[in-house]
Amino acid sequence: MFKKLTASLLVALMCLTLASAVGFAQTKTITMYHAFTSNTLLALRNLINDFQKEFPNIRVRAEYVGDALNQKIQAAVTAGNPPDLAWLHSGEHSEYARTGAIYNLSETFISGPNGLSEEELNDFFPIMKTYMEYNYDGNWWGLPVNATTMAFVYNADMVRAAGYDPDNLQVETWEEFAEFAASLTNARDGVYGLHVPVYTGGMASYFDWFFRPFIWSAGGKYVEDDLQKVAFDSPEAKEAVQFFYDLIYTYEGGTLSPPSQAFDMGKVAIHLDGPWSIPQFNNLRFEWRAMLYPVGPSGQRFHPSAAEPVVIFKDAKYPEEAWEFLKFWVRPDNLAKWAITSGYLPTRRSVMDSPDYMKVIEETPGLAVFVEGLEYGATAEITPEYNKIVDEYTAAVELILNQKADLDEAIDTAAAKSNAIIAQYWRDNPQEYEDLMKVLQNGN
């Protein structure tokens, strides 16, 4: 009897051991590179904990890489040992798509049985899709987990003192915006309605991000569709520069050089910024609100926007499991938690249906405006020799707005120099141009 019982216990123990071994063998660990810190790192830890409760056989090892993120990914890809997936800064996925290092999610996962429906894809703000494409080819090369945009933040106390209702501000058009800025200006006391942020050199790309929406809302473009020449010398594009010139000198509603911390000190009433500054805004001595970009002569408004993707690498050890994690991440309920903790804007519209996120909206003045701005999100056209072209244009605008150059002459000169730079670039890289145009034509 004892021997039989012992034998039975041994068999049971062996079965349990075998089951545990099988379970252990089925557990797969995916690796993700990121550069998250502070609240975003906390959001990632919470996300992973929630995921592993739902998918206990998939473990996520998140590796913080910091500022060397892109370099480490490139080295890992070259060595044939990339992470399964990685978070990237906005726009960085294009190079990995071009070299075939990451999966085209549209072809590999999204269209599969465990993919995403058209309804789910259409739930993302339209600008998110544009950012996930490679040169506007119509495909999703990553899924966006972070979104951001910019808006005009204003001092509600100053606005109220000027006779406006800061909670019901009726400022829609360029003209109304200029008049509004002028009404908040008292140059004698060193107080201005708007700081016009014209930056050159290393900050030129910031100016470019802020300014292009005004070119678009005037009905203009920055670069021609065939990418052979710039288009910022068109009458429509010049109208955007003229608008800011008039705002500063005709309406007397703005300044190019306010004192340091001018908005915080109440020396500038309207300040261009993003949702990343909301924690600082909430510590100001005055109430603040936010407003959308004004509608331009074309009858449209545009907002500078960006999206940060997570991508899956072709040499990933566990691509299917990586997709499961990424799909879980962009589920509306999880994106709501992510946005609340990280402070980033949501990438999907349905996050606004979350009671928890709506509570944050109600408690945070101005946040709803930033989210609404994503509906008008736009991204810069492909610009050959981007840094050189932006430097030429920004330098010209700075001279114009400082009354050191004629508008037409300065812009036309910058356009001529830029066109020469572009022409030389395509002469040196004819195959790149041919490949790029094929992608653009197929995408359209």
C-alpha positions as CSV (number, residue, x, y, z in Angstrom):
1,M,0.0,0.0,0.0
2,F,2.8,2.4,1.0
3,K,4.7,1.5,-2.2
4,K,1.6,2.2,-4.3
5,L,1.0,5.5,-2.6
6,T,4.6,6.5,-3.0
7,A,4.5,5.6,-6.7
8,S,1.3,7.6,-7.2
9,L,2.9,10.6,-5.5
10,L,5.9,10.3,-7.7
11,V,3.8,10.1,-10.8
12,A,1.8,13.2,-9.7
13,L,5.0,15.0,-8.8
14,M,6.4,14.2,-12.2
15,C,3.3,15.4,-13.9
16,L,3.4,18.7,-12.0
17,T,7.1,19.1,-12.8
18,L,6.4,18.4,-16.5
19,A,3.5,20.8,-16.6
20,S,5.6,23.5,-14.9
21,A,8.4,22.8,-17.4
22,V,6.1,23.1,-20.3
23,G,4.6,26.3,-18.9
24,F,8.1,27.7,-18.4
25,A,9.1,26.7,-21.9
26,Q,6.0,28.5,-23.3
27,T,6.9,31.8,-21.5
28,K,8.6,34.1,-24.0
29,T,10.4,37.3,-23.1
30,I,10.3,40.2,-25.5
31,T,12.8,43.0,-25.3
32,M,12.0,46.6,-25.8
33,Y,14.3,49.6,-26.1
34,H,13.1,53.0,-24.9
35,A,14.3,56.3,-23.4
36,F,11.4,57.0,-21.0
37,T,12.0,58.8,-17.7
38,S,9.9,60.2,-14.9
39,N,6.1,59.9,-15.4
40,T,6.5,58.1,-18.8
41,L,8.7,55.4,-17.2
42,L,6.0,54.9,-14.5
43,A,3.4,54.7,-17.3
44,L,5.4,52.0,-19.0
45,R,5.8,50.0,-15.8
46,N,2.1,50.1,-15.2
47,L,1.4,49.1,-18.8
48,I,3.7,46.1,-18.6
49,N,2.2,45.0,-15.3
50,D,-1.3,45.1,-16.8
51,F,-0.2,43.3,-19.9
52,Q,1.5,40.5,-18.0
53,K,-1.7,39.9,-16.0
54,E,-3.6,39.4,-19.2
55,F,-0.8,37.6,-21.0
56,P,1.1,35.7,-18.3
57,N,3.2,33.7,-20.9
58,I,4.7,36.8,-22.4
59,R,7.2,38.8,-20.4
60,V,8.4,42.2,-21.3
61,R,12.0,43.3,-20.6
62,A,12.1,47.1,-21.0
63,E,15.6,48.4,-21.5
64,Y,16.3,52.1,-20.8
65,V,18.8,53.3,-23.4
66,G,18.6,57.1,-22.9
67,D,20.0,59.6,-25.3
68,A,21.9,56.9,-27.1
69,L,18.7,55.2,-28.1
70,N,19.0,55.5,-31.9
71,Q,22.7,54.7,-31.9
72,K,22.2,51.5,-29.9
73,I,19.3,50.4,-32.1
74,Q,21.4,51.0,-35.2
75,A,24.3,49.0,-33.7
76,A,21.9,46.1,-32.7
77,V,20.3,46.1,-36.2
78,T,23.7,46.0,-37.9
79,A,24.8,43.1,-35.6
80,G,21.6,41.2,-36.5
81,N,20.4,41.3,-32.9
82,P,17.9,44.1,-32.5
83,P,15.3,44.2,-29.7
84,D,11.9,42.8,-30.5
85,L,10.4,46.3,-30.5
86,A,11.4,49.9,-29.7
87,W,9.9,53.3,-29.0
88,L,11.3,55.9,-31.4
89,H,11.4,59.6,-31.6
90,S,9.1,61.2,-34.1
91,G,10.3,60.5,-37.7
92,E,13.1,58.1,-36.8
93,H,11.2,55.1,-38.1
94,S,11.7,56.2,-41.7
95,E,15.3,55.2,-42.0
96,Y,14.5,51.8,-40.5
97,A,11.6,51.4,-43.0
98,R,13.9,52.4,-45.9
99,T,16.5,49.8,-45.0
100,G,14.0,47.1,-44.3
101,A,14.9,46.7,-40.7
102,I,11.3,47.0,-39.3
103,Y,8.1,45.3,-40.3
104,N,5.5,46.9,-42.5
105,L,2.7,46.4,-39.9
106,S,0.0,46.9,-42.5
107,E,1.2,43.9,-44.5
108,T,2.4,41.7,-41.7
109,F,0.1,42.1,-38.7
110,I,-2.7,44.6,-39.1
111,S,-4.3,42.8,-42.0
112,G,-4.0,39.4,-40.3
113,P,-6.5,37.5,-38.1
114,N,-5.1,39.1,-35.0
115,G,-4.9,42.5,-36.6
116,L,-6.8,45.8,-36.4
117,S,-10.0,46.6,-38.1
118,E,-10.6,49.6,-40.3
119,E,-12.8,51.0,-37.6
120,E,-9.9,50.7,-35.1
121,L,-7.4,52.3,-37.5
122,N,-9.8,55.1,-38.3
123,D,-10.1,55.8,-34.5
124,F,-6.5,57.2,-34.6
125,F,-6.3,60.9,-35.2
126,P,-5.6,61.3,-39.0
127,I,-2.2,62.9,-38.4
128,M,-1.2,59.7,-36.6
129,K,-1.4,57.7,-39.8
130,T,0.6,60.2,-41.7
131,Y,3.4,60.0,-39.1
132,M,3.4,56.2,-39.2
133,E,3.9,56.1,-43.0
134,Y,7.2,56.0,-44.8
135,N,7.3,58.9,-47.2
136,Y,3.5,58.9,-47.4
137,D,3.4,55.3,-48.8
138,G,0.0,54.6,-47.2
139,N,1.3,51.9,-44.8
140,W,1.6,51.7,-41.0
141,W,5.3,51.1,-40.1
142,G,4.7,51.5,-36.4
143,L,1.8,52.3,-34.1
144,P,1.7,55.7,-32.4
145,V,1.6,55.7,-28.6
146,N,2.4,59.3,-27.9
147,A,1.0,62.4,-29.6
148,T,1.7,66.1,-29.2
149,T,0.9,69.4,-30.8
150,M,1.2,73.1,-30.0
151,A,-1.3,75.8,-29.2
152,F,-1.4,79.4,-28.1
153,V,-1.5,79.5,-24.3
154,Y,-2.8,82.8,-22.8
155,N,-2.9,84.6,-19.5
156,A,-6.6,84.4,-18.5
157,D,-6.2,87.3,-16.0
158,M,-4.8,89.6,-18.6
159,V,-7.5,88.6,-21.1
160,R,-10.2,89.2,-18.6
161,A,-8.8,92.6,-17.7
162,A,-8.9,93.5,-21.4
163,G,-12.6,92.9,-21.5
164,Y,-12.7,89.3,-22.9
165,D,-14.2,86.2,-21.4
166,P,-11.3,83.8,-21.2
167,D,-13.6,80.8,-21.1
168,N,-15.5,81.9,-24.2
169,L,-12.9,83.5,-26.5
170,Q,-14.2,84.3,-29.9
171,V,-11.0,84.5,-31.9
172,E,-11.1,82.5,-35.1
173,T,-9.4,84.3,-38.0
174,W,-5.9,85.8,-38.5
175,E,-7.4,89.3,-38.3
176,E,-9.2,88.6,-35.1
177,F,-6.0,87.0,-33.7
178,A,-4.0,90.1,-34.5
179,E,-6.6,92.4,-33.0
180,F,-6.7,90.3,-29.9
181,A,-3.0,90.4,-29.5
182,A,-3.0,94.2,-30.0
183,S,-5.7,94.7,-27.3
184,L,-3.4,92.9,-24.8
185,T,-0.3,95.1,-25.6
186,N,0.9,98.1,-23.6
187,A,4.3,98.8,-25.1
188,R,4.9,101.7,-22.8
189,D,4.9,99.3,-19.8
190,G,6.8,96.6,-21.8
191,V,3.7,94.3,-22.1
192,Y,3.0,92.6,-25.4
193,G,0.2,90.5,-26.7
194,L,2.3,87.8,-28.4
195,H,5.9,86.6,-28.5
196,V,6.7,85.8,-32.1
197,P,9.3,83.0,-31.7
198,V,11.6,83.4,-34.6
199,Y,14.7,81.3,-34.0
200,T,17.6,80.6,-36.2
201,G,20.6,78.3,-36.1
202,G,20.1,75.2,-33.9
203,M,16.5,76.3,-33.1
204,A,15.5,76.9,-36.7
205,S,13.6,73.6,-36.8
206,Y,11.4,74.8,-33.9
207,F,10.5,77.9,-35.8
208,D,9.7,75.7,-38.8
209,W,7.4,73.5,-36.8
210,F,5.5,76.5,-35.5
211,F,5.4,78.5,-38.7
212,R,4.5,76.0,-41.5
213,P,0.9,75.8,-40.4
214,F,0.5,79.5,-41.2
215,I,1.8,78.9,-44.7
216,W,-0.7,76.0,-45.2
217,S,-3.6,78.0,-43.8
218,A,-2.8,80.7,-46.3
219,G,-3.2,78.2,-49.1
220,G,0.6,77.8,-49.7
221,K,3.2,75.0,-49.6
222,Y,6.7,74.8,-48.4
223,V,8.0,72.5,-51.1
224,E,6.7,71.7,-54.6
225,D,5.1,68.3,-55.0
226,D,7.9,67.1,-57.3
227,L,10.5,68.0,-54.6
228,Q,12.6,69.9,-57.1
229,K,12.0,73.4,-55.8
230,V,10.7,75.2,-52.7
231,A,7.3,76.8,-52.7
232,F,7.7,79.2,-49.9
233,D,8.2,82.0,-52.4
234,S,4.6,81.8,-53.6
235,P,2.2,84.7,-53.0
236,E,0.3,82.5,-50.5
237,A,3.3,81.5,-48.5
238,K,4.6,85.1,-48.4
239,E,1.2,86.1,-47.0
240,A,2.0,84.2,-43.8
241,V,5.2,86.2,-43.3
242,Q,3.3,89.4,-44.1
243,F,0.7,88.5,-41.4
244,F,3.3,88.4,-38.7
245,Y,5.0,91.5,-39.9
246,D,1.6,93.3,-39.8
247,L,0.9,91.9,-36.3
248,I,4.1,93.3,-35.0
249,Y,4.2,96.7,-36.8
250,T,0.7,97.5,-38.0
251,Y,-1.4,96.1,-35.2
252,E,1.5,96.6,-32.7
253,G,0.5,93.3,-31.0
254,G,3.7,91.4,-30.8
255,T,7.4,91.4,-30.0
256,L,10.4,89.3,-31.3
257,S,12.5,89.8,-28.2
258,P,10.6,89.7,-24.9
259,P,12.5,89.5,-21.6
260,S,13.4,86.1,-20.1
261,Q,10.3,84.3,-18.6
262,A,8.1,87.0,-20.1
263,F,4.9,84.9,-20.1
264,D,5.5,83.7,-16.5
265,M,6.1,87.3,-15.4
266,G,3.0,88.7,-17.2
267,K,5.0,90.6,-19.8
268,V,3.6,88.6,-22.7
269,A,-0.1,87.6,-22.7
270,I,0.0,84.9,-25.5
271,H,2.7,82.2,-25.6
272,L,3.2,79.3,-28.0
273,D,3.8,76.0,-26.2
274,G,2.9,72.4,-26.0
275,P,1.1,70.1,-23.5
276,W,4.5,69.1,-22.0
277,S,4.5,72.5,-20.2
278,I,1.1,72.0,-18.5
279,P,2.7,71.1,-15.1
280,Q,4.6,74.4,-15.2
281,F,1.5,76.3,-16.3
282,N,-0.4,75.0,-13.3
283,N,2.2,76.5,-11.0
284,L,1.9,80.0,-12.5
285,R,0.6,82.9,-10.4
286,F,-2.3,83.5,-12.8
287,E,-5.0,81.4,-14.5
288,W,-4.2,80.2,-18.0
289,R,-6.1,78.9,-21.0
290,A,-5.3,77.7,-24.5
291,M,-6.6,78.5,-28.0
292,L,-6.3,76.8,-31.4
293,Y,-4.3,78.2,-34.3
294,P,-6.4,80.8,-36.1
295,V,-8.1,80.1,-39.4
296,G,-6.2,81.5,-42.4
297,P,-7.2,83.0,-45.7
298,S,-7.8,79.5,-47.1
299,G,-10.6,79.0,-44.6
300,Q,-8.6,76.2,-42.9
301,R,-6.5,75.9,-39.7
302,F,-3.6,73.6,-39.2
303,H,-1.7,72.6,-36.1
304,P,1.9,71.4,-35.9
305,S,1.7,67.9,-34.6
306,A,3.9,64.9,-34.0
307,A,3.6,61.2,-33.1
308,E,6.0,58.8,-31.5
309,P,5.8,55.2,-32.7
310,V,6.7,51.8,-31.4
311,V,8.1,49.6,-34.1
312,I,8.8,45.8,-34.5
313,F,12.1,44.7,-36.0
314,K,12.3,42.0,-38.7
315,D,15.1,40.2,-36.8
316,A,13.0,40.1,-33.7
317,K,13.1,36.9,-31.7
318,Y,9.4,37.0,-31.0
319,P,7.6,39.2,-33.5
320,E,4.1,37.8,-32.8
321,E,4.4,38.4,-29.1
322,A,5.8,41.9,-29.7
323,W,2.7,42.6,-31.8
324,E,0.5,41.3,-29.0
325,F,2.1,43.8,-26.6
326,L,1.9,46.7,-29.1
327,K,-1.7,45.9,-29.9
328,F,-2.5,45.8,-26.1
329,W,-0.7,49.2,-25.7
330,V,-2.9,51.0,-28.2
331,R,-6.1,49.7,-26.9
332,P,-8.2,52.7,-25.9
333,D,-8.5,51.8,-22.2
334,N,-4.7,51.4,-22.0
335,L,-4.0,54.5,-24.0
336,A,-6.2,56.4,-21.5
337,K,-4.1,55.2,-18.6
338,W,-1.0,55.9,-20.5
339,A,-2.0,59.5,-21.4
340,I,-3.1,60.2,-17.8
341,T,0.2,59.0,-16.3
342,S,2.7,60.0,-18.9
343,G,1.2,63.4,-19.8
344,Y,1.3,62.8,-23.5
345,L,-1.8,63.4,-25.6
346,P,-3.8,60.3,-26.7
347,T,-3.4,59.0,-30.2
348,R,-6.9,57.7,-30.6
349,R,-10.2,59.7,-30.4
350,S,-12.0,57.1,-28.4
351,V,-9.8,57.8,-25.4
352,M,-12.0,60.8,-24.9
353,D,-14.8,58.4,-24.0
354,S,-12.8,57.3,-20.9
355,P,-14.4,58.7,-17.7
356,D,-11.0,58.8,-16.1
357,Y,-9.5,60.8,-19.0
358,M,-12.5,63.1,-19.2
359,K,-12.0,63.9,-15.5
360,V,-8.4,64.9,-16.2
361,I,-9.7,67.1,-19.1
362,E,-12.2,68.8,-16.7
363,E,-9.5,69.4,-14.1
364,T,-6.9,70.7,-16.5
365,P,-7.7,74.0,-18.2
366,G,-6.5,74.1,-21.8
367,L,-5.8,70.4,-22.1
368,A,-9.0,69.9,-24.3
369,V,-7.7,72.5,-26.7
370,F,-4.4,70.6,-27.2
371,V,-6.3,67.3,-27.9
372,E,-8.7,69.1,-30.3
373,G,-5.6,70.5,-32.1
374,L,-4.8,66.9,-33.2
375,E,-7.9,67.0,-35.4
376,Y,-6.1,69.8,-37.4
377,G,-2.7,68.1,-37.2
378,A,-0.4,68.4,-40.1
379,T,3.2,67.3,-40.8
380,A,5.9,69.0,-42.8
381,E,6.3,68.1,-46.5
382,I,9.3,66.0,-47.4
383,T,12.1,68.6,-47.6
384,P,15.4,67.6,-49.3
385,E,18.4,68.9,-47.3
386,Y,16.0,69.9,-44.6
387,N,18.4,71.7,-42.2
388,K,20.0,73.8,-44.9
389,I,16.6,74.8,-46.5
390,V,15.1,75.7,-43.1
391,D,18.2,77.7,-42.2
392,E,17.9,79.7,-45.4
393,Y,14.2,80.4,-44.9
394,T,14.3,81.2,-41.2
395,A,17.2,83.6,-41.7
396,A,15.2,85.5,-44.3
397,V,12.1,85.7,-42.1
398,E,14.2,86.9,-39.2
399,L,15.6,89.8,-41.4
400,I,12.1,90.7,-42.6
401,L,10.5,90.8,-39.2
402,N,13.4,92.8,-37.8
403,Q,12.8,95.3,-40.7
404,K,16.3,94.6,-42.1
405,A,15.2,93.3,-45.4
406,D,12.4,93.7,-48.0
407,L,9.9,90.7,-47.8
408,D,9.9,89.8,-51.5
409,E,13.6,90.3,-52.0
410,A,14.6,88.3,-48.9
411,I,12.2,85.4,-49.6
412,D,13.1,85.2,-53.3
413,T,16.8,85.2,-52.5
414,A,16.3,82.4,-49.9
415,A,14.3,80.4,-52.5
416,A,17.0,80.8,-55.1
417,K,19.6,79.6,-52.7
418,S,17.4,76.7,-51.5
419,N,16.6,75.6,-55.1
420,A,20.3,75.4,-55.9
421,I,20.9,73.3,-52.8
422,I,18.1,70.9,-53.7
423,A,19.2,70.7,-57.4
424,Q,22.7,69.7,-56.3
425,Y,21.4,67.2,-53.8
426,W,19.3,65.4,-56.5
427,R,22.3,65.5,-58.9
428,D,24.3,63.7,-56.3
429,N,21.6,61.3,-55.4
430,P,19.6,60.5,-58.5
431,Q,18.6,57.0,-57.4
432,E,17.2,58.2,-54.1
433,Y,15.0,60.7,-56.0
434,E,13.8,58.0,-58.4
435,D,12.9,55.6,-55.5
436,L,11.3,58.4,-53.5
437,M,9.0,59.5,-56.3
438,K,7.9,55.9,-56.9
439,V,6.9,55.6,-53.3
440,L,5.1,58.9,-53.3
441,Q,3.2,58.1,-56.5
442,N,2.2,54.6,-55.2
443,G,1.1,56.2,-51.9
444,N,-1.1,58.6,-53.7
